[in-house]
Amino acid sequence: MAALGGRYLNTLRTTVYEWDGHTGNDSRYREALVLEPGLAAGPISEVFSRR
C-alpha cells in the first residue's frame, strides 16, 4: 500500500515555506517557492522574493 501511495506523492503541487529569521512580534514563515514535479520545464514553477 505504501508503494502505491508514494507513487502519487510526486504529482502534488507544493508550496515551500522558510522561516524569516526575525525574533520580533512579526516572526513567521514566508512562502519561498512552489514545486510542481510534473512540469516539463522543471519542478520549480515559482520563486517568491523577500519583502
mmCIF file as Biopython writes it, N, C-alpha, C and O atoms, coordinates in Angstrom:
data_model
#
loop_
_atom_site.group_PDB
_atom_site.id
_atom_site.type_symbol
_atom_site.label_atom_id
_atom_site.label_alt_id
_atom_site.label_comp_id
_atom_site.label_asym_id
_atom_site.label_entity_id
_atom_site.label_seq_id
_atom_site.pdbx_PDB_ins_code
_atom_site.Cartn_x
_atom_site.Cartn_y
_atom_site.Cartn_z
_atom_site.occupancy
_atom_site.B_iso_or_equiv
_atom_site.auth_seq_id
_atom_site.auth_asym_id
_atom_site.pdbx_PDB_model_num
ATOM 1   N N  . MET A ? 1  ? 0.814  -1.178 0.000   1.0 0.0 1  A 1 
ATOM 2   C CA . MET A ? 1  ? 0.000  0.000  0.000   1.0 0.0 1  A 1 
ATOM 3   C C  . MET A ? 1  ? 0.871  1.261  0.000   1.0 0.0 1  A 1 
ATOM 4   O O  . MET A ? 1  ? 0.546  2.226  -0.691  1.0 0.0 1  A 1 
ATOM 5   N N  . ALA A ? 2  ? 1.965  1.270  0.758   1.0 0.0 2  A 1 
ATOM 6   C CA . ALA A ? 2  ? 2.841  2.442  0.820   1.0 0.0 2  A 1 
ATOM 7   C C  . ALA A ? 2  ? 3.463  2.740  -0.540  1.0 0.0 2  A 1 
ATOM 8   O O  . ALA A ? 2  ? 3.592  3.904  -0.919  1.0 0.0 2  A 1 
ATOM 9   N N  . ALA A ? 3  ? 3.843  1.711  -1.267  1.0 0.0 3  A 1 
ATOM 10  C CA . ALA A ? 3  ? 4.439  1.921  -2.595  1.0 0.0 3  A 1 
ATOM 11  C C  . ALA A ? 3  ? 3.435  2.523  -3.558  1.0 0.0 3  A 1 
ATOM 12  O O  . ALA A ? 3  ? 3.795  3.379  -4.366  1.0 0.0 3  A 1 
ATOM 13  N N  . LEU A ? 4  ? 2.208  2.104  -3.490  1.0 0.0 4  A 1 
ATOM 14  C CA . LEU A ? 4  ? 1.180  2.655  -4.376  1.0 0.0 4  A 1 
ATOM 15  C C  . LEU A ? 4  ? 0.843  4.098  -4.002  1.0 0.0 4  A 1 
ATOM 16  O O  . LEU A ? 4  ? 0.640  4.932  -4.885  1.0 0.0 4  A 1 
ATOM 17  N N  . GLY A ? 5  ? 0.781  4.399  -2.711  1.0 0.0 5  A 1 
ATOM 18  C CA . GLY A ? 5  ? 0.502  5.766  -2.278  1.0 0.0 5  A 1 
ATOM 19  C C  . GLY A ? 5  ? 1.652  6.704  -2.591  1.0 0.0 5  A 1 
ATOM 20  O O  . GLY A ? 5  ? 1.423  7.836  -3.017  1.0 0.0 5  A 1 
ATOM 21  N N  . GLY A ? 6  ? 2.890  6.253  -2.389  1.0 0.0 6  A 1 
ATOM 22  C CA . GLY A ? 6  ? 4.072  7.060  -2.666  1.0 0.0 6  A 1 
ATOM 23  C C  . GLY A ? 6  ? 4.225  7.407  -4.128  1.0 0.0 6  A 1 
ATOM 24  O O  . GLY A ? 6  ? 4.818  8.428  -4.475  1.0 0.0 6  A 1 
ATOM 25  N N  . ARG A ? 7  ? 3.697  6.569  -4.973  1.0 0.0 7  A 1 
ATOM 26  C CA . ARG A ? 7  ? 3.774  6.803  -6.420  1.0 0.0 7  A 1 
ATOM 27  C C  . ARG A ? 7  ? 3.081  8.103  -6.815  1.0 0.0 7  A 1 
ATOM 28  O O  . ARG A ? 7  ? 3.496  8.763  -7.768  1.0 0.0 7  A 1 
ATOM 29  N N  . TYR A ? 8  ? 2.041  8.468  -6.098  1.0 0.0 8  A 1 
ATOM 30  C CA . TYR A ? 8  ? 1.280  9.673  -6.437  1.0 0.0 8  A 1 
ATOM 31  C C  . TYR A ? 8  ? 1.754  10.914 -5.695  1.0 0.0 8  A 1 
ATOM 32  O O  . TYR A ? 8  ? 1.312  12.018 -6.014  1.0 0.0 8  A 1 
ATOM 33  N N  . LEU A ? 9  ? 2.626  10.770 -4.729  1.0 0.0 9  A 1 
ATOM 34  C CA . LEU A ? 9  ? 3.104  11.934 -3.988  1.0 0.0 9  A 1 
ATOM 35  C C  . LEU A ? 9  ? 3.958  12.864 -4.834  1.0 0.0 9  A 1 
ATOM 36  O O  . LEU A ? 9  ? 4.032  14.058 -4.543  1.0 0.0 9  A 1 
ATOM 37  N N  . ASN A ? 10 ? 4.601  12.354 -5.866  1.0 0.0 10 A 1 
ATOM 38  C CA . ASN A ? 10 ? 5.426  13.209 -6.708  1.0 0.0 10 A 1 
ATOM 39  C C  . ASN A ? 10 ? 4.606  13.976 -7.736  1.0 0.0 10 A 1 
ATOM 40  O O  . ASN A ? 10 ? 5.178  14.605 -8.626  1.0 0.0 10 A 1 
ATOM 41  N N  . THR A ? 11 ? 3.296  13.940 -7.636  1.0 0.0 11 A 1 
ATOM 42  C CA . THR A ? 11 ? 2.448  14.694 -8.554  1.0 0.0 11 A 1 
ATOM 43  C C  . THR A ? 11 ? 1.758  15.868 -7.867  1.0 0.0 11 A 1 
ATOM 44  O O  . THR A ? 11 ? 1.001  16.595 -8.511  1.0 0.0 11 A 1 
ATOM 45  N N  . LEU A ? 12 ? 2.004  16.068 -6.573  1.0 0.0 12 A 1 
ATOM 46  C CA . LEU A ? 12 ? 1.338  17.132 -5.834  1.0 0.0 12 A 1 
ATOM 47  C C  . LEU A ? 12 ? 2.043  18.474 -6.007  1.0 0.0 12 A 1 
ATOM 48  O O  . LEU A ? 12 ? 3.271  18.550 -6.021  1.0 0.0 12 A 1 
ATOM 49  N N  . ARG A ? 13 ? 1.245  19.525 -6.137  1.0 0.0 13 A 1 
ATOM 50  C CA . ARG A ? 13 ? 1.780  20.891 -6.157  1.0 0.0 13 A 1 
ATOM 51  C C  . ARG A ? 13 ? 2.021  21.281 -4.710  1.0 0.0 13 A 1 
ATOM 52  O O  . ARG A ? 13 ? 1.112  21.179 -3.886  1.0 0.0 13 A 1 
ATOM 53  N N  . THR A ? 14 ? 3.221  21.722 -4.387  1.0 0.0 14 A 1 
ATOM 54  C CA . THR A ? 14 ? 3.603  22.003 -3.008  1.0 0.0 14 A 1 
ATOM 55  C C  . THR A ? 14 ? 4.189  23.402 -2.889  1.0 0.0 14 A 1 
ATOM 56  O O  . THR A ? 14 ? 5.030  23.795 -3.697  1.0 0.0 14 A 1 
ATOM 57  N N  . THR A ? 15 ? 3.754  24.144 -1.897  1.0 0.0 15 A 1 
ATOM 58  C CA . THR A ? 15 ? 4.345  25.436 -1.587  1.0 0.0 15 A 1 
ATOM 59  C C  . THR A ? 15 ? 5.314  25.237 -0.431  1.0 0.0 15 A 1 
ATOM 60  O O  . THR A ? 15 ? 4.942  24.691 0.607   1.0 0.0 15 A 1 
ATOM 61  N N  . VAL A ? 16 ? 6.556  25.679 -0.606  1.0 0.0 16 A 1 
ATOM 62  C CA . VAL A ? 16 ? 7.597  25.528 0.403   1.0 0.0 16 A 1 
ATOM 63  C C  . VAL A ? 16 ? 7.751  26.853 1.136   1.0 0.0 16 A 1 
ATOM 64  O O  . VAL A ? 16 ? 7.818  27.911 0.511   1.0 0.0 16 A 1 
ATOM 65  N N  . TYR A ? 17 ? 7.807  26.791 2.459   1.0 0.0 17 A 1 
ATOM 66  C CA . TYR A ? 17 ? 7.936  27.984 3.296   1.0 0.0 17 A 1 
ATOM 67  C C  . TYR A ? 17 ? 9.291  27.991 3.986   1.0 0.0 17 A 1 
ATOM 68  O O  . TYR A ? 17 ? 9.888  26.939 4.215   1.0 0.0 17 A 1 
ATOM 69  N N  . GLU A ? 18 ? 9.771  29.187 4.315   1.0 0.0 18 A 1 
ATOM 70  C CA . GLU A ? 18 ? 11.000 29.317 5.088   1.0 0.0 18 A 1 
ATOM 71  C C  . GLU A ? 18 ? 10.762 30.288 6.230   1.0 0.0 18 A 1 
ATOM 72  O O  . GLU A ? 18 ? 9.933  31.193 6.129   1.0 0.0 18 A 1 
ATOM 73  N N  . TRP A ? 19 ? 11.502 30.089 7.325   1.0 0.0 19 A 1 
ATOM 74  C CA . TRP A ? 19 ? 11.399 30.970 8.483   1.0 0.0 19 A 1 
ATOM 75  C C  . TRP A ? 19 ? 12.075 32.284 8.153   1.0 0.0 19 A 1 
ATOM 76  O O  . TRP A ? 19 ? 13.171 32.282 7.594   1.0 0.0 19 A 1 
ATOM 77  N N  . ASP A ? 20 ? 11.456 33.404 8.482   1.0 0.0 20 A 1 
ATOM 78  C CA . ASP A ? 20 ? 12.021 34.702 8.112   1.0 0.0 20 A 1 
ATOM 79  C C  . ASP A ? 20 ? 13.205 35.105 8.975   1.0 0.0 20 A 1 
ATOM 80  O O  . ASP A ? 20 ? 13.930 36.032 8.612   1.0 0.0 20 A 1 
ATOM 81  N N  . GLY A ? 21 ? 13.431 34.433 10.119  1.0 0.0 21 A 1 
ATOM 82  C CA . GLY A ? 21 ? 14.624 34.666 10.915  1.0 0.0 21 A 1 
ATOM 83  C C  . GLY A ? 21 ? 14.547 35.794 11.912  1.0 0.0 21 A 1 
ATOM 84  O O  . GLY A ? 21 ? 15.494 36.006 12.668  1.0 0.0 21 A 1 
ATOM 85  N N  . HIS A ? 22 ? 13.449 36.527 11.940  1.0 0.0 22 A 1 
ATOM 86  C CA . HIS A ? 22 ? 13.319 37.616 12.900  1.0 0.0 22 A 1 
ATOM 87  C C  . HIS A ? 22 ? 12.847 37.074 14.238  1.0 0.0 22 A 1 
ATOM 88  O O  . HIS A ? 22 ? 12.194 36.032 14.291  1.0 0.0 22 A 1 
ATOM 89  N N  . THR A ? 23 ? 13.168 37.761 15.302  1.0 0.0 23 A 1 
ATOM 90  C CA . THR A ? 23 ? 12.739 37.340 16.632  1.0 0.0 23 A 1 
ATOM 91  C C  . THR A ? 23 ? 11.703 38.273 17.233  1.0 0.0 23 A 1 
ATOM 92  O O  . THR A ? 23 ? 11.318 38.112 18.391  1.0 0.0 23 A 1 
ATOM 93  N N  . GLY A ? 24 ? 11.258 39.230 16.471  1.0 0.0 24 A 1 
ATOM 94  C CA . GLY A ? 24 ? 10.265 40.191 16.963  1.0 0.0 24 A 1 
ATOM 95  C C  . GLY A ? 24 ? 8.855  39.636 16.902  1.0 0.0 24 A 1 
ATOM 96  O O  . GLY A ? 24 ? 8.655  38.435 16.719  1.0 0.0 24 A 1 
ATOM 97  N N  . ASN A ? 25 ? 7.885  40.515 17.054  1.0 0.0 25 A 1 
ATOM 98  C CA . ASN A ? 25 ? 6.478  40.109 17.046  1.0 0.0 25 A 1 
ATOM 99  C C  . ASN A ? 25 ? 5.984  39.693 15.667  1.0 0.0 25 A 1 
ATOM 100 O O  . ASN A ? 25 ? 4.975  38.996 15.563  1.0 0.0 25 A 1 
ATOM 101 N N  . ASP A ? 26 ? 6.671  40.103 14.612  1.0 0.0 26 A 1 
ATOM 102 C CA . ASP A ? 26 ? 6.216  39.783 13.263  1.0 0.0 26 A 1 
ATOM 103 C C  . ASP A ? 26 ? 6.897  38.535 12.689  1.0 0.0 26 A 1 
ATOM 104 O O  . ASP A ? 26 ? 6.884  38.344 11.473  1.0 0.0 26 A 1 
ATOM 105 N N  . SER A ? 27 ? 7.485  37.689 13.525  1.0 0.0 27 A 1 
ATOM 106 C CA . SER A ? 27 ? 8.147  36.477 13.067  1.0 0.0 27 A 1 
ATOM 107 C C  . SER A ? 27 ? 7.117  35.513 12.479  1.0 0.0 27 A 1 
ATOM 108 O O  . SER A ? 27 ? 6.038  35.310 13.037  1.0 0.0 27 A 1 
ATOM 109 N N  . ARG A ? 28 ? 7.476  34.935 11.353  1.0 0.0 28 A 1 
ATOM 110 C CA . ARG A ? 28 ? 6.572  33.978 10.721  1.0 0.0 28 A 1 
ATOM 111 C C  . ARG A ? 28 ? 7.271  33.262 9.584   1.0 0.0 28 A 1 
ATOM 112 O O  . ARG A ? 28 ? 8.388  33.604 9.198   1.0 0.0 28 A 1 
ATOM 113 N N  . TYR A ? 29 ? 6.598  32.276 9.068   1.0 0.0 29 A 1 
ATOM 114 C CA . TYR A ? 29 ? 7.079  31.592 7.872   1.0 0.0 29 A 1 
ATOM 115 C C  . TYR A ? 29 ? 6.598  32.359 6.650   1.0 0.0 29 A 1 
ATOM 116 O O  . TYR A ? 29 ? 5.487  32.888 6.633   1.0 0.0 29 A 1 
ATOM 117 N N  . ARG A ? 30 ? 7.447  32.414 5.630   1.0 0.0 30 A 1 
ATOM 118 C CA . ARG A ? 30 ? 7.089  33.099 4.383   1.0 0.0 30 A 1 
ATOM 119 C C  . ARG A ? 30 ? 7.216  32.131 3.214   1.0 0.0 30 A 1 
ATOM 120 O O  . ARG A ? 30 ? 8.052  31.228 3.229   1.0 0.0 30 A 1 
ATOM 121 N N  . GLU A ? 31 ? 6.378  32.330 2.203   1.0 0.0 31 A 1 
ATOM 122 C CA . GLU A ? 31 ? 6.444  31.483 1.009   1.0 0.0 31 A 1 
ATOM 123 C C  . GLU A ? 31 ? 7.801  31.648 0.345   1.0 0.0 31 A 1 
ATOM 124 O O  . GLU A ? 31 ? 8.264  32.774 0.163   1.0 0.0 31 A 1 
ATOM 125 N N  . ALA A ? 32 ? 8.443  30.551 -0.019  1.0 0.0 32 A 1 
ATOM 126 C CA . ALA A ? 32 ? 9.748  30.612 -0.670  1.0 0.0 32 A 1 
ATOM 127 C C  . ALA A ? 32 ? 9.644  30.203 -2.135  1.0 0.0 32 A 1 
ATOM 128 O O  . ALA A ? 32 ? 10.156 30.905 -3.007  1.0 0.0 32 A 1 
ATOM 129 N N  . LEU A ? 33 ? 8.995  29.087 -2.414  1.0 0.0 33 A 1 
ATOM 130 C CA . LEU A ? 33 ? 8.855  28.639 -3.794  1.0 0.0 33 A 1 
ATOM 131 C C  . LEU A ? 33 ? 7.727  27.635 -3.926  1.0 0.0 33 A 1 
ATOM 132 O O  . LEU A ? 33 ? 7.224  27.113 -2.931  1.0 0.0 33 A 1 
ATOM 133 N N  . VAL A ? 34 ? 7.333  27.368 -5.169  1.0 0.0 34 A 1 
ATOM 134 C CA . VAL A ? 34 ? 6.287  26.390 -5.470  1.0 0.0 34 A 1 
ATOM 135 C C  . VAL A ? 34 ? 6.905  25.279 -6.294  1.0 0.0 34 A 1 
ATOM 136 O O  . VAL A ? 34 ? 7.588  25.533 -7.287  1.0 0.0 34 A 1 
ATOM 137 N N  . LEU A ? 35 ? 6.659  24.038 -5.875  1.0 0.0 35 A 1 
ATOM 138 C CA . LEU A ? 35 ? 7.162  22.864 -6.575  1.0 0.0 35 A 1 
ATOM 139 C C  . LEU A ? 35 ? 6.005  22.166 -7.283  1.0 0.0 35 A 1 
ATOM 140 O O  . LEU A ? 35 ? 4.971  21.888 -6.677  1.0 0.0 35 A 1 
ATOM 141 N N  . GLU A ? 36 ? 6.191  21.888 -8.572  1.0 0.0 36 A 1 
ATOM 142 C CA . GLU A ? 36 ? 5.224  21.129 -9.357  1.0 0.0 36 A 1 
ATOM 143 C C  . GLU A ? 36 ? 6.000  20.084 -10.142 1.0 0.0 36 A 1 
ATOM 144 O O  . GLU A ? 36 ? 6.461  20.375 -11.246 1.0 0.0 36 A 1 
ATOM 145 N N  . PRO A ? 37 ? 6.160  18.874 -9.608  1.0 0.0 37 A 1 
ATOM 146 C CA . PRO A ? 37 ? 7.030  17.857 -10.196 1.0 0.0 37 A 1 
ATOM 147 C C  . PRO A ? 37 ? 6.674  17.438 -11.619 1.0 0.0 37 A 1 
ATOM 148 O O  . PRO A ? 37 ? 7.549  16.949 -12.332 1.0 0.0 37 A 1 
ATOM 149 N N  . GLY A ? 38 ? 5.450  17.604 -12.056 1.0 0.0 38 A 1 
ATOM 150 C CA . GLY A ? 38 ? 5.046  17.132 -13.372 1.0 0.0 38 A 1 
ATOM 151 C C  . GLY A ? 38 ? 5.365  18.062 -14.532 1.0 0.0 38 A 1 
ATOM 152 O O  . GLY A ? 38 ? 5.068  17.714 -15.675 1.0 0.0 38 A 1 
ATOM 153 N N  . LEU A ? 39 ? 5.947  19.211 -14.295 1.0 0.0 39 A 1 
ATOM 154 C CA . LEU A ? 39 ? 6.209  20.174 -15.368 1.0 0.0 39 A 1 
ATOM 155 C C  . LEU A ? 39 ? 7.442  19.787 -16.185 1.0 0.0 39 A 1 
ATOM 156 O O  . LEU A ? 39 ? 8.434  19.303 -15.641 1.0 0.0 39 A 1 
ATOM 157 N N  . ALA A ? 40 ? 7.366  20.004 -17.470 1.0 0.0 40 A 1 
ATOM 158 C CA . ALA A ? 40 ? 8.493  19.684 -18.356 1.0 0.0 40 A 1 
ATOM 159 C C  . ALA A ? 40 ? 9.661  20.655 -18.171 1.0 0.0 40 A 1 
ATOM 160 O O  . ALA A ? 40 ? 10.814 20.281 -18.388 1.0 0.0 40 A 1 
ATOM 161 N N  . ALA A ? 41 ? 9.377  21.883 -17.777 1.0 0.0 41 A 1 
ATOM 162 C CA . ALA A ? 41 ? 10.425 22.895 -17.621 1.0 0.0 41 A 1 
ATOM 163 C C  . ALA A ? 41 ? 11.225 22.717 -16.337 1.0 0.0 41 A 1 
ATOM 164 O O  . ALA A ? 41 ? 12.265 23.355 -16.174 1.0 0.0 41 A 1 
ATOM 165 N N  . GLY A ? 42 ? 10.774 21.878 -15.435 1.0 0.0 42 A 1 
ATOM 166 C CA . GLY A ? 42 ? 11.440 21.653 -14.160 1.0 0.0 42 A 1 
ATOM 167 C C  . GLY A ? 42 ? 10.461 21.730 -13.012 1.0 0.0 42 A 1 
ATOM 168 O O  . GLY A ? 42 ? 9.359  22.254 -13.175 1.0 0.0 42 A 1 
ATOM 169 N N  . PRO A ? 43 ? 10.835 21.224 -11.865 1.0 0.0 43 A 1 
ATOM 170 C CA . PRO A ? 43 ? 9.890  21.152 -10.749 1.0 0.0 43 A 1 
ATOM 171 C C  . PRO A ? 43 ? 9.609  22.485 -10.044 1.0 0.0 43 A 1 
ATOM 172 O O  . PRO A ? 43 ? 8.584  22.601 -9.373  1.0 0.0 43 A 1 
ATOM 173 N N  . ILE A ? 44 ? 10.472 23.484 -10.170 1.0 0.0 44 A 1 
ATOM 174 C CA . ILE A ? 44 ? 10.261 24.763 -9.507  1.0 0.0 44 A 1 
ATOM 175 C C  . ILE A ? 44 ? 9.490  25.666 -10.466 1.0 0.0 44 A 1 
ATOM 176 O O  . ILE A ? 44 ? 10.012 26.086 -11.499 1.0 0.0 44 A 1 
ATOM 177 N N  . SER A ? 45 ? 8.242  25.956 -10.108 1.0 0.0 45 A 1 
ATOM 178 C CA . SER A ? 45 ? 7.397  26.740 -11.026 1.0 0.0 45 A 1 
ATOM 179 C C  . SER A ? 45 ? 7.298  28.215 -10.635 1.0 0.0 45 A 1 
ATOM 180 O O  . SER A ? 45 ? 6.958  29.051 -11.472 1.0 0.0 45 A 1 
ATOM 181 N N  . GLU A ? 46 ? 7.591  28.543 -9.376  1.0 0.0 46 A 1 
ATOM 182 C CA . GLU A ? 46 ? 7.502  29.938 -8.951  1.0 0.0 46 A 1 
ATOM 183 C C  . GLU A ? 46 ? 8.449  30.152 -7.766  1.0 0.0 46 A 1 
ATOM 184 O O  . GLU A ? 46 ? 8.555  29.300 -6.884  1.0 0.0 46 A 1 
ATOM 185 N N  . VAL A ? 47 ? 9.140  31.307 -7.760  1.0 0.0 47 A 1 
ATOM 186 C CA . VAL A ? 47 ? 10.022 31.676 -6.667  1.0 0.0 47 A 1 
ATOM 187 C C  . VAL A ? 47 ? 9.568  33.031 -6.147  1.0 0.0 47 A 1 
ATOM 188 O O  . VAL A ? 47 ? 9.414  33.979 -6.917  1.0 0.0 47 A 1 
ATOM 189 N N  . PHE A ? 48 ? 9.352  33.121 -4.829  1.0 0.0 48 A 1 
ATOM 190 C CA . PHE A ? 48 ? 8.892  34.359 -4.211  1.0 0.0 48 A 1 
ATOM 191 C C  . PHE A ? 48 ? 10.094 35.155 -3.722  1.0 0.0 48 A 1 
ATOM 192 O O  . PHE A ? 48 ? 11.041 34.595 -3.170  1.0 0.0 48 A 1 
ATOM 193 N N  . SER A ? 49 ? 10.045 36.460 -3.928  1.0 0.0 49 A 1 
ATOM 194 C CA . SER A ? 49 ? 11.137 37.307 -3.449  1.0 0.0 49 A 1 
ATOM 195 C C  . SER A ? 49 ? 10.866 37.715 -2.007  1.0 0.0 49 A 1 
ATOM 196 O O  . SER A ? 49 ? 9.723  37.710 -1.550  1.0 0.0 49 A 1 
ATOM 197 N N  . ARG A ? 50 ? 11.922 38.064 -1.307  1.0 0.0 50 A 1 
ATOM 198 C CA . ARG A ? 50 ? 11.775 38.525 0.077   1.0 0.0 50 A 1 
ATOM 199 C C  . ARG A ? 50 ? 11.215 39.926 0.077   1.0 0.0 50 A 1 
ATOM 200 O O  . ARG A ? 50 ? 11.543 40.734 -0.792  1.0 0.0 50 A 1 
ATOM 201 N N  . ARG A ? 51 ? 10.379 40.216 1.039   1.0 0.0 51 A 1 
ATOM 202 C CA . ARG A ? 51 ? 9.763  41.550 1.133   1.0 0.0 51 A 1 
ATOM 203 C C  . ARG A ? 51 ? 10.361 42.319 2.233   1.0 0.0 51 A 1 
ATOM 204 O O  . ARG A ? 51 ? 9.974  43.464 2.468   1.0 0.0 51 A 1 
#
